[in-house]
């Protein structure tokens, strides 16, 4: 068991009192925070030896970010589908590229995403993709926390990436749930109500109950989906999923852009976690999910980046900023979404959505999932309000240290757990091969 002492740091606790504690020491034993005190902790007070001491002067400590919804291996498609509406983005570029996806590609794309997320202060993420055993391997090596869902369409193995069956995805969830000393959790990942038939969703619900797992899927991404759902089922996507029992188990509903007041009541009553990914909505001109109405309705909303094919990066600091700026302007209310509320959506709410309930707060007894930001760069000065600085000023380059379960993943800007240079090389090489092979196949089919 390792001990770490962070001395003379400013701590944004995100506790019930929204305290900012100046010049405190944060003591970490093993996986947990054991003390946050003003000049009261010394290395000799800690059980473990040796104790690493970190100088926290000019730094801010806060809970690490939980990225509630992404498709991490889609780093391989970053910049591949630009300036297109959603339907063309998906059908003409993304599905085409993924037709050439190979299993090992997923590992390198996910590993690249882990490098990027650690450098942006992310300590955990919710992933929804294919060949999730490869993602799990990358997560285990990176030292991050993750809730992993293997995406399926439920319309026959011949239509699934890699010809994977539902039983294969259940086997993955059973094997990896609780792995990496509890850092990996698993969910079942039907793509959406518009892709997955009702009988398949019934199977997913039954399996989720048996496994004690969450369900993670896309919900109500457009008004067109709502119209189609009403025509096919006589219900909105939210009410359709509720009727099928999908929300009777813990669920992560990504997006919920086109939801009405009755949908919001269902989401709140069922305890559904909604993942809000505003950068994707803006970039693909999809409209904006009604975040204020969801929050006012009592829905647990957590922030996410979505995949880097649609929003270009995995920068949760930028998501914080966009969330505040967009919704303040849309409501014409600069007092809307206070800075500490935005921070909670990116920390506590995300941790709860992904099943890591103790994270998202700096307090003794809680997991040591925290980050340090260096506030010495010119864009921080003058430092009137450090919480506002995190939301509206900070850059990933300011993240100096990242801890997950008390383990250092980033120390003074040095990534400790992954071979970043090799990962960048392998990911780019495979990305070029993948998109090149997919376009050759399309030209062969067309000609």
N, C-alpha and C positions, 0 to 999 in steps of 0.2 A: 504494500500500500504506500503510495507516494504522498508527500506533503508539499504544498505550495503556499507561499505567503506573498500576497500582493500588498505592498506597503504604500501609504500616503496617496491613495487613489480617490477620485471622486466617483461615487456609486449612485447610479439611477436605479433604485430598487424595484420600481413598478409594484410596490406593495399597496395595501389598501389606502395608505396615506399619501401616496405619490411622493415619497421622500427622496430628496437628493442629499446624500451624505458626503461631506467634504473631509478630505484628509483622513480617511479611514483605512484600516487594514482588513483585508479579506483573507481568511484562513481556509484552506481546502485540505481535507483529509480523505484520501481515497477518492470516492466518486462524489462526495457531498461538500457543500459549504458548511463549515462548523462554527465560524464566527465572523461577524462584521463589527468591528469596534474601533474607536478612535485611539490610536497609539497605545493599545492595550495588548497587542499580540506580538510575541517574539518567537523566533524559531524554536527556542527551548520549550515553549508551551505546547508544541505540536508533538504528536506521538511518534510519527515516522521520522526516520533519519536515513539518508540526508533530506534536508528541506531546501527546495529551490526558492530563492527570494527574488521577487520581481519588483523593480522600482516603478511605482504607479504614478509618480509625479507627472503632471501635465497630461494625464490620461483619464479617460472616462470608462468606467466599468458598467456594463448593463447586460441583461439577459441576451443570449444569442437568439438569432432569428430562426423561425421555423417556416419554411417555404411550403405552404399547404397544398399546392398543386403544381406539378410540372411533369414534363416528359424529358427526363435528363439526357438520355442518349440522343435526343434530337439536336444536340450540339453539332452533330454531323451535317445537319441541314441548315445551319445558321447562314443566312444570306442567300439561300438557294431559291426562295420563293418570295420575291419582293414586289411590292406595288401591285398586288392582285387582290380582288375581292375574295371573301372567304371561300365561296364554292370553287372558284378557279384555283385558289391557293391550295386547297385540299385535293381536288381531283386531278389537276394538271401538273402539280409539282410534288406534293407530299406523298400521295399514294404511289405515284410513279417512282419516286426515289426509293421508297420503302419496299417496292417490289424487288429490288436488288439487295436488300438488307441481309446480312449474314449474322449468324449468332455472335461471333466474336466481335463484330463491329459494335454491338451493344455494350460490351465491356469497355471498350476504349472511349466510346461516346459518353458513357456514364462516368468513367474516371476523369475525363476532361471536365465534366460538369461538377464533379466533387472538388477538383482544384479550384474552379471558379467560385463555387459557393463558399468554400472555406475562406477564400480571400475577401469575400463580401460579408463575412460575419454570420453565415448560416451555420447552424449546429445540427439541423435536422430538416428533412424534406419528405413530402408525399409524392411518390412517383407512380405513373400510370403508363405502362409501355409493354413491350414484348420481351421474351427471353429474360425474364426477371432474375433468374439465377445469376446471370452475368452482372446485373445491376447490384444484386446482393453481395457478390464478391467484391465489387468496387467499393461499396459502402463499408464492408468489413475492413478492407485494407485502409480506407481513408480515415476511419475512426469516427465517422458521422453517425447520427441517428437517422432512421428512415422508416416510413411505412410504405410498403411496396405492393402494388396491385398489378397483376398480369392482365393486360387488356385483352378482352375477347368480344367477338361480335355475335356468337351464338347461332350462326346460320350454317354450320357444317364445317368440319375440319378442313375441307378443301378451300374454304374462304378465309381461314385463319393464317396469320403470318407463321411460317414454319410448319403448317399443318398440325398445330398443337390442338389437343382435345381439352375439354373442360376438366377431365380427370387429371390431366397433366398440371393444370394451373392449381387445382386443389392440392395435389401432391407437393407442389412448390410451396404453397402457403403452410402446409403442415410441417414441412421440413425446415423452413427458415423462420417461422414465427417464434420469437424469443431468442434467436441466434445472436451471435456477437455480444454475449453477456447482456442480452436484453435490449441492445441498441437497434435491432431490426424487428419490426412488427410487420405483419402481412395483412392485406385486405384482398377481397375478390374484386375484379375489375371489369364488369360488363361495360362496354363502351358507352352506351346511352340507351334511353328508351326508344329512340327513333331507329337505332340499328338493331337492337336486340329484341327478339320476339318474346311475348309474355310468358310462354312456357319455359323459355330459357331463363328468364328472370326469376321464375318460381324456383328453378333448380339452384340458382345462385343464392336466393334467400335461405333455402333449406341447408345448403352447404355452409353458409356463413354462420347460421345458428349452431351447427354441429362443431364448427371450428372455433367458435367464439371470436370470429373475425369481423372487421368492418367491411362495408361495401363502398367502393370509390368509383364514381361514374360522372359523366357529363349530363347536365340537366338544363333544359330550356335556354339554349344558346341563341335563339332567334325567335321572332314572331312567326316566321314561317314554320318552325318546328311546332309551335303551339297550335297553329291552324291545322297542320297535318295530324297532330295528335287528337284534336277535337273531332276531325273527320273520321279518323280510324277507330278511336276508342270512346268518343264522347266525353273525354276528360282532357284537361291540361296535362303536360308532362308530369308536373308535381303530383297532381291528384291521381293520375294513372299509376305512378310508381308507389304512391301511398296505398292504393287499392290492392296492389300486388304484394304488399308486405315488405317492400324494399326498405322502407323507413322504420320498420319495426325492429331492425337491428341498427347498431351505430353506423351512420352513413356520412360520407363526404360527398356533397353535391357541388361539382365544379360549375361555376359561372352564374346560373340562375339570372340571366339577363332579362328574360321576358317572363316575369312572374307578376301575378295580380295579388290583391289583398288576401283573397282566400288561400292562395298558394303560400303566402307568408305565414298565415295562421297555421297551416299544416306543418311547414318547416319548423316553426317554433315549438308547436305541441309535440312533435316527434323528436325534437332534439337533434335535428339534422345540422351538420356543420357545413356551411357554405364557403367555398373557396372563391375569393374575389381577386381577379387578375387583371387590373385595369389597363396595363400597358398593351396587352394583346387586343383588348376591345378597341382601344384608340388606333392602334396600328392597322388593324383589319377593318376599321370603320364598322364595327358590329353593333354600335350603341353601347350604353353603359348600364351595368347592373344597378338597381336602386339601393345602393348601400345604406343611405340614411333610413329608408323605410324598413329594410331588413333589420337594422339595429334597433330601431324604435319598436319593431314588432317582437323583439326578444330573441332573434335568431343569433346563434353564435357564428360570426363571420370571421374568417381568418384570411390573411393576405397571402398571395402567391405570385409567382412570376409567369406561370404557364411555361410552355416549352420554348427553347431558344430558336426554334424554326419560325415561331409566330411573333415573338417579342424581341428577339435578337440576343438577349443575355439573361443572366440569372442573378441580377443585381437587386437584392431586396431593399437596399437603401433608396434606389430609384423608385421602387414600388411605393415605399413610404411617402416619398415626395409627391408622386403623381396622385396618390390617393387623397392627400390633403388638398393639393392645388385644384384638382378637378372638382371635387365635391364642394369645396368652399365657393368656387366660382358658379357652379351649376345652381346652388341654392341662393346665391347672392348674399351669403352669410359668412363673413370672415371668421366668426366665432365658432362655426361648425367644425366638428371633428378636432377637438383639442389635441395637441401634440402627444400627450401621454396616452390618450385613447388610441391614436394611430400606432404608437409603440406597442400597446397591448395586442392589437390586431395582428401584429407581426411576431409576437413572442408567445404570450400566454394562450391566446386563442388558437394559434397554430399548433402549439404543443398539445392542447386538449383535443383538437381535431384529429391529430395523428396518434393519440393514445399515450402521450408522455405527460401525464397530468401534473407531475410535480415541477416541471420546468416552467420557465417564463417569469421567475421572480428571483431576486437576490435576497436570500434570507437563510439563516442557519437551518439545517435539516433538508434543504432543497438540493437537487442535483446541481453540480458545478458545471452547468452549461452556460457559459458566459463569454463575453468578448471584451477586449480593451480597444478603445479608439484613441489614437494620438491626436491631440488638439493643438499641435504646435504649428501647423501649416497656416499660411496667411488667411485662408478663407474662413478660419474659425474666429478671427479676432474682429472686434472685442467679444469676449466670451460672456455676454450678459445672461444667456439662457442656454444651458447645455442640452436640455431635452429638445429644444427647438433646433439646436445645432445638429443633433443626430438626424432629425427628420428632414430638415431643409438645407443642411450645409454639408454633411459628411459625404465622403467618397470612399469607395472600397480601399483605396490606397491608404486611408487613415486607419484601417483595421490592422493592429499590430500583433494581437494575441487572440487565439481562439481556443477555448477549453470545452471538451465534451466529456461528461462524467469525470471531471477532474484531470483529464489527460490533455496535454498540450498538443494541438494539431498545427498551430502556427505560432512561432516565437519570433518576435521582432521582425515580422514580415517574411520569415523563412518557413516554407512549407515542410513539415517534418515527416509526413506519413506516405507521401506519394512521389514518384519520380516524374516531376512535372515536365521536364524536357522531353523524355521519351513519350509521355502521354500525348503531348501536343503533336509530336511527329507522327505517331501511329494514327491518331484521330484524323489528322488532315489527309494523310495518305489514303486511309480507308474511305473518307468522305468523297474524295475525288474519284476513287474507283467506283463507289456506289452510284453517284449521280451520273457518271459517264456510262456505266453499264445499263442503268435504267433508261437513259435516253436512246441508247443504241437499240434497246429492245423495242421501244416505242416506234422508232423509225422503221425497224424491220416489220413490225405489225402493220404500220400504215402503208408501207410500200411494197 
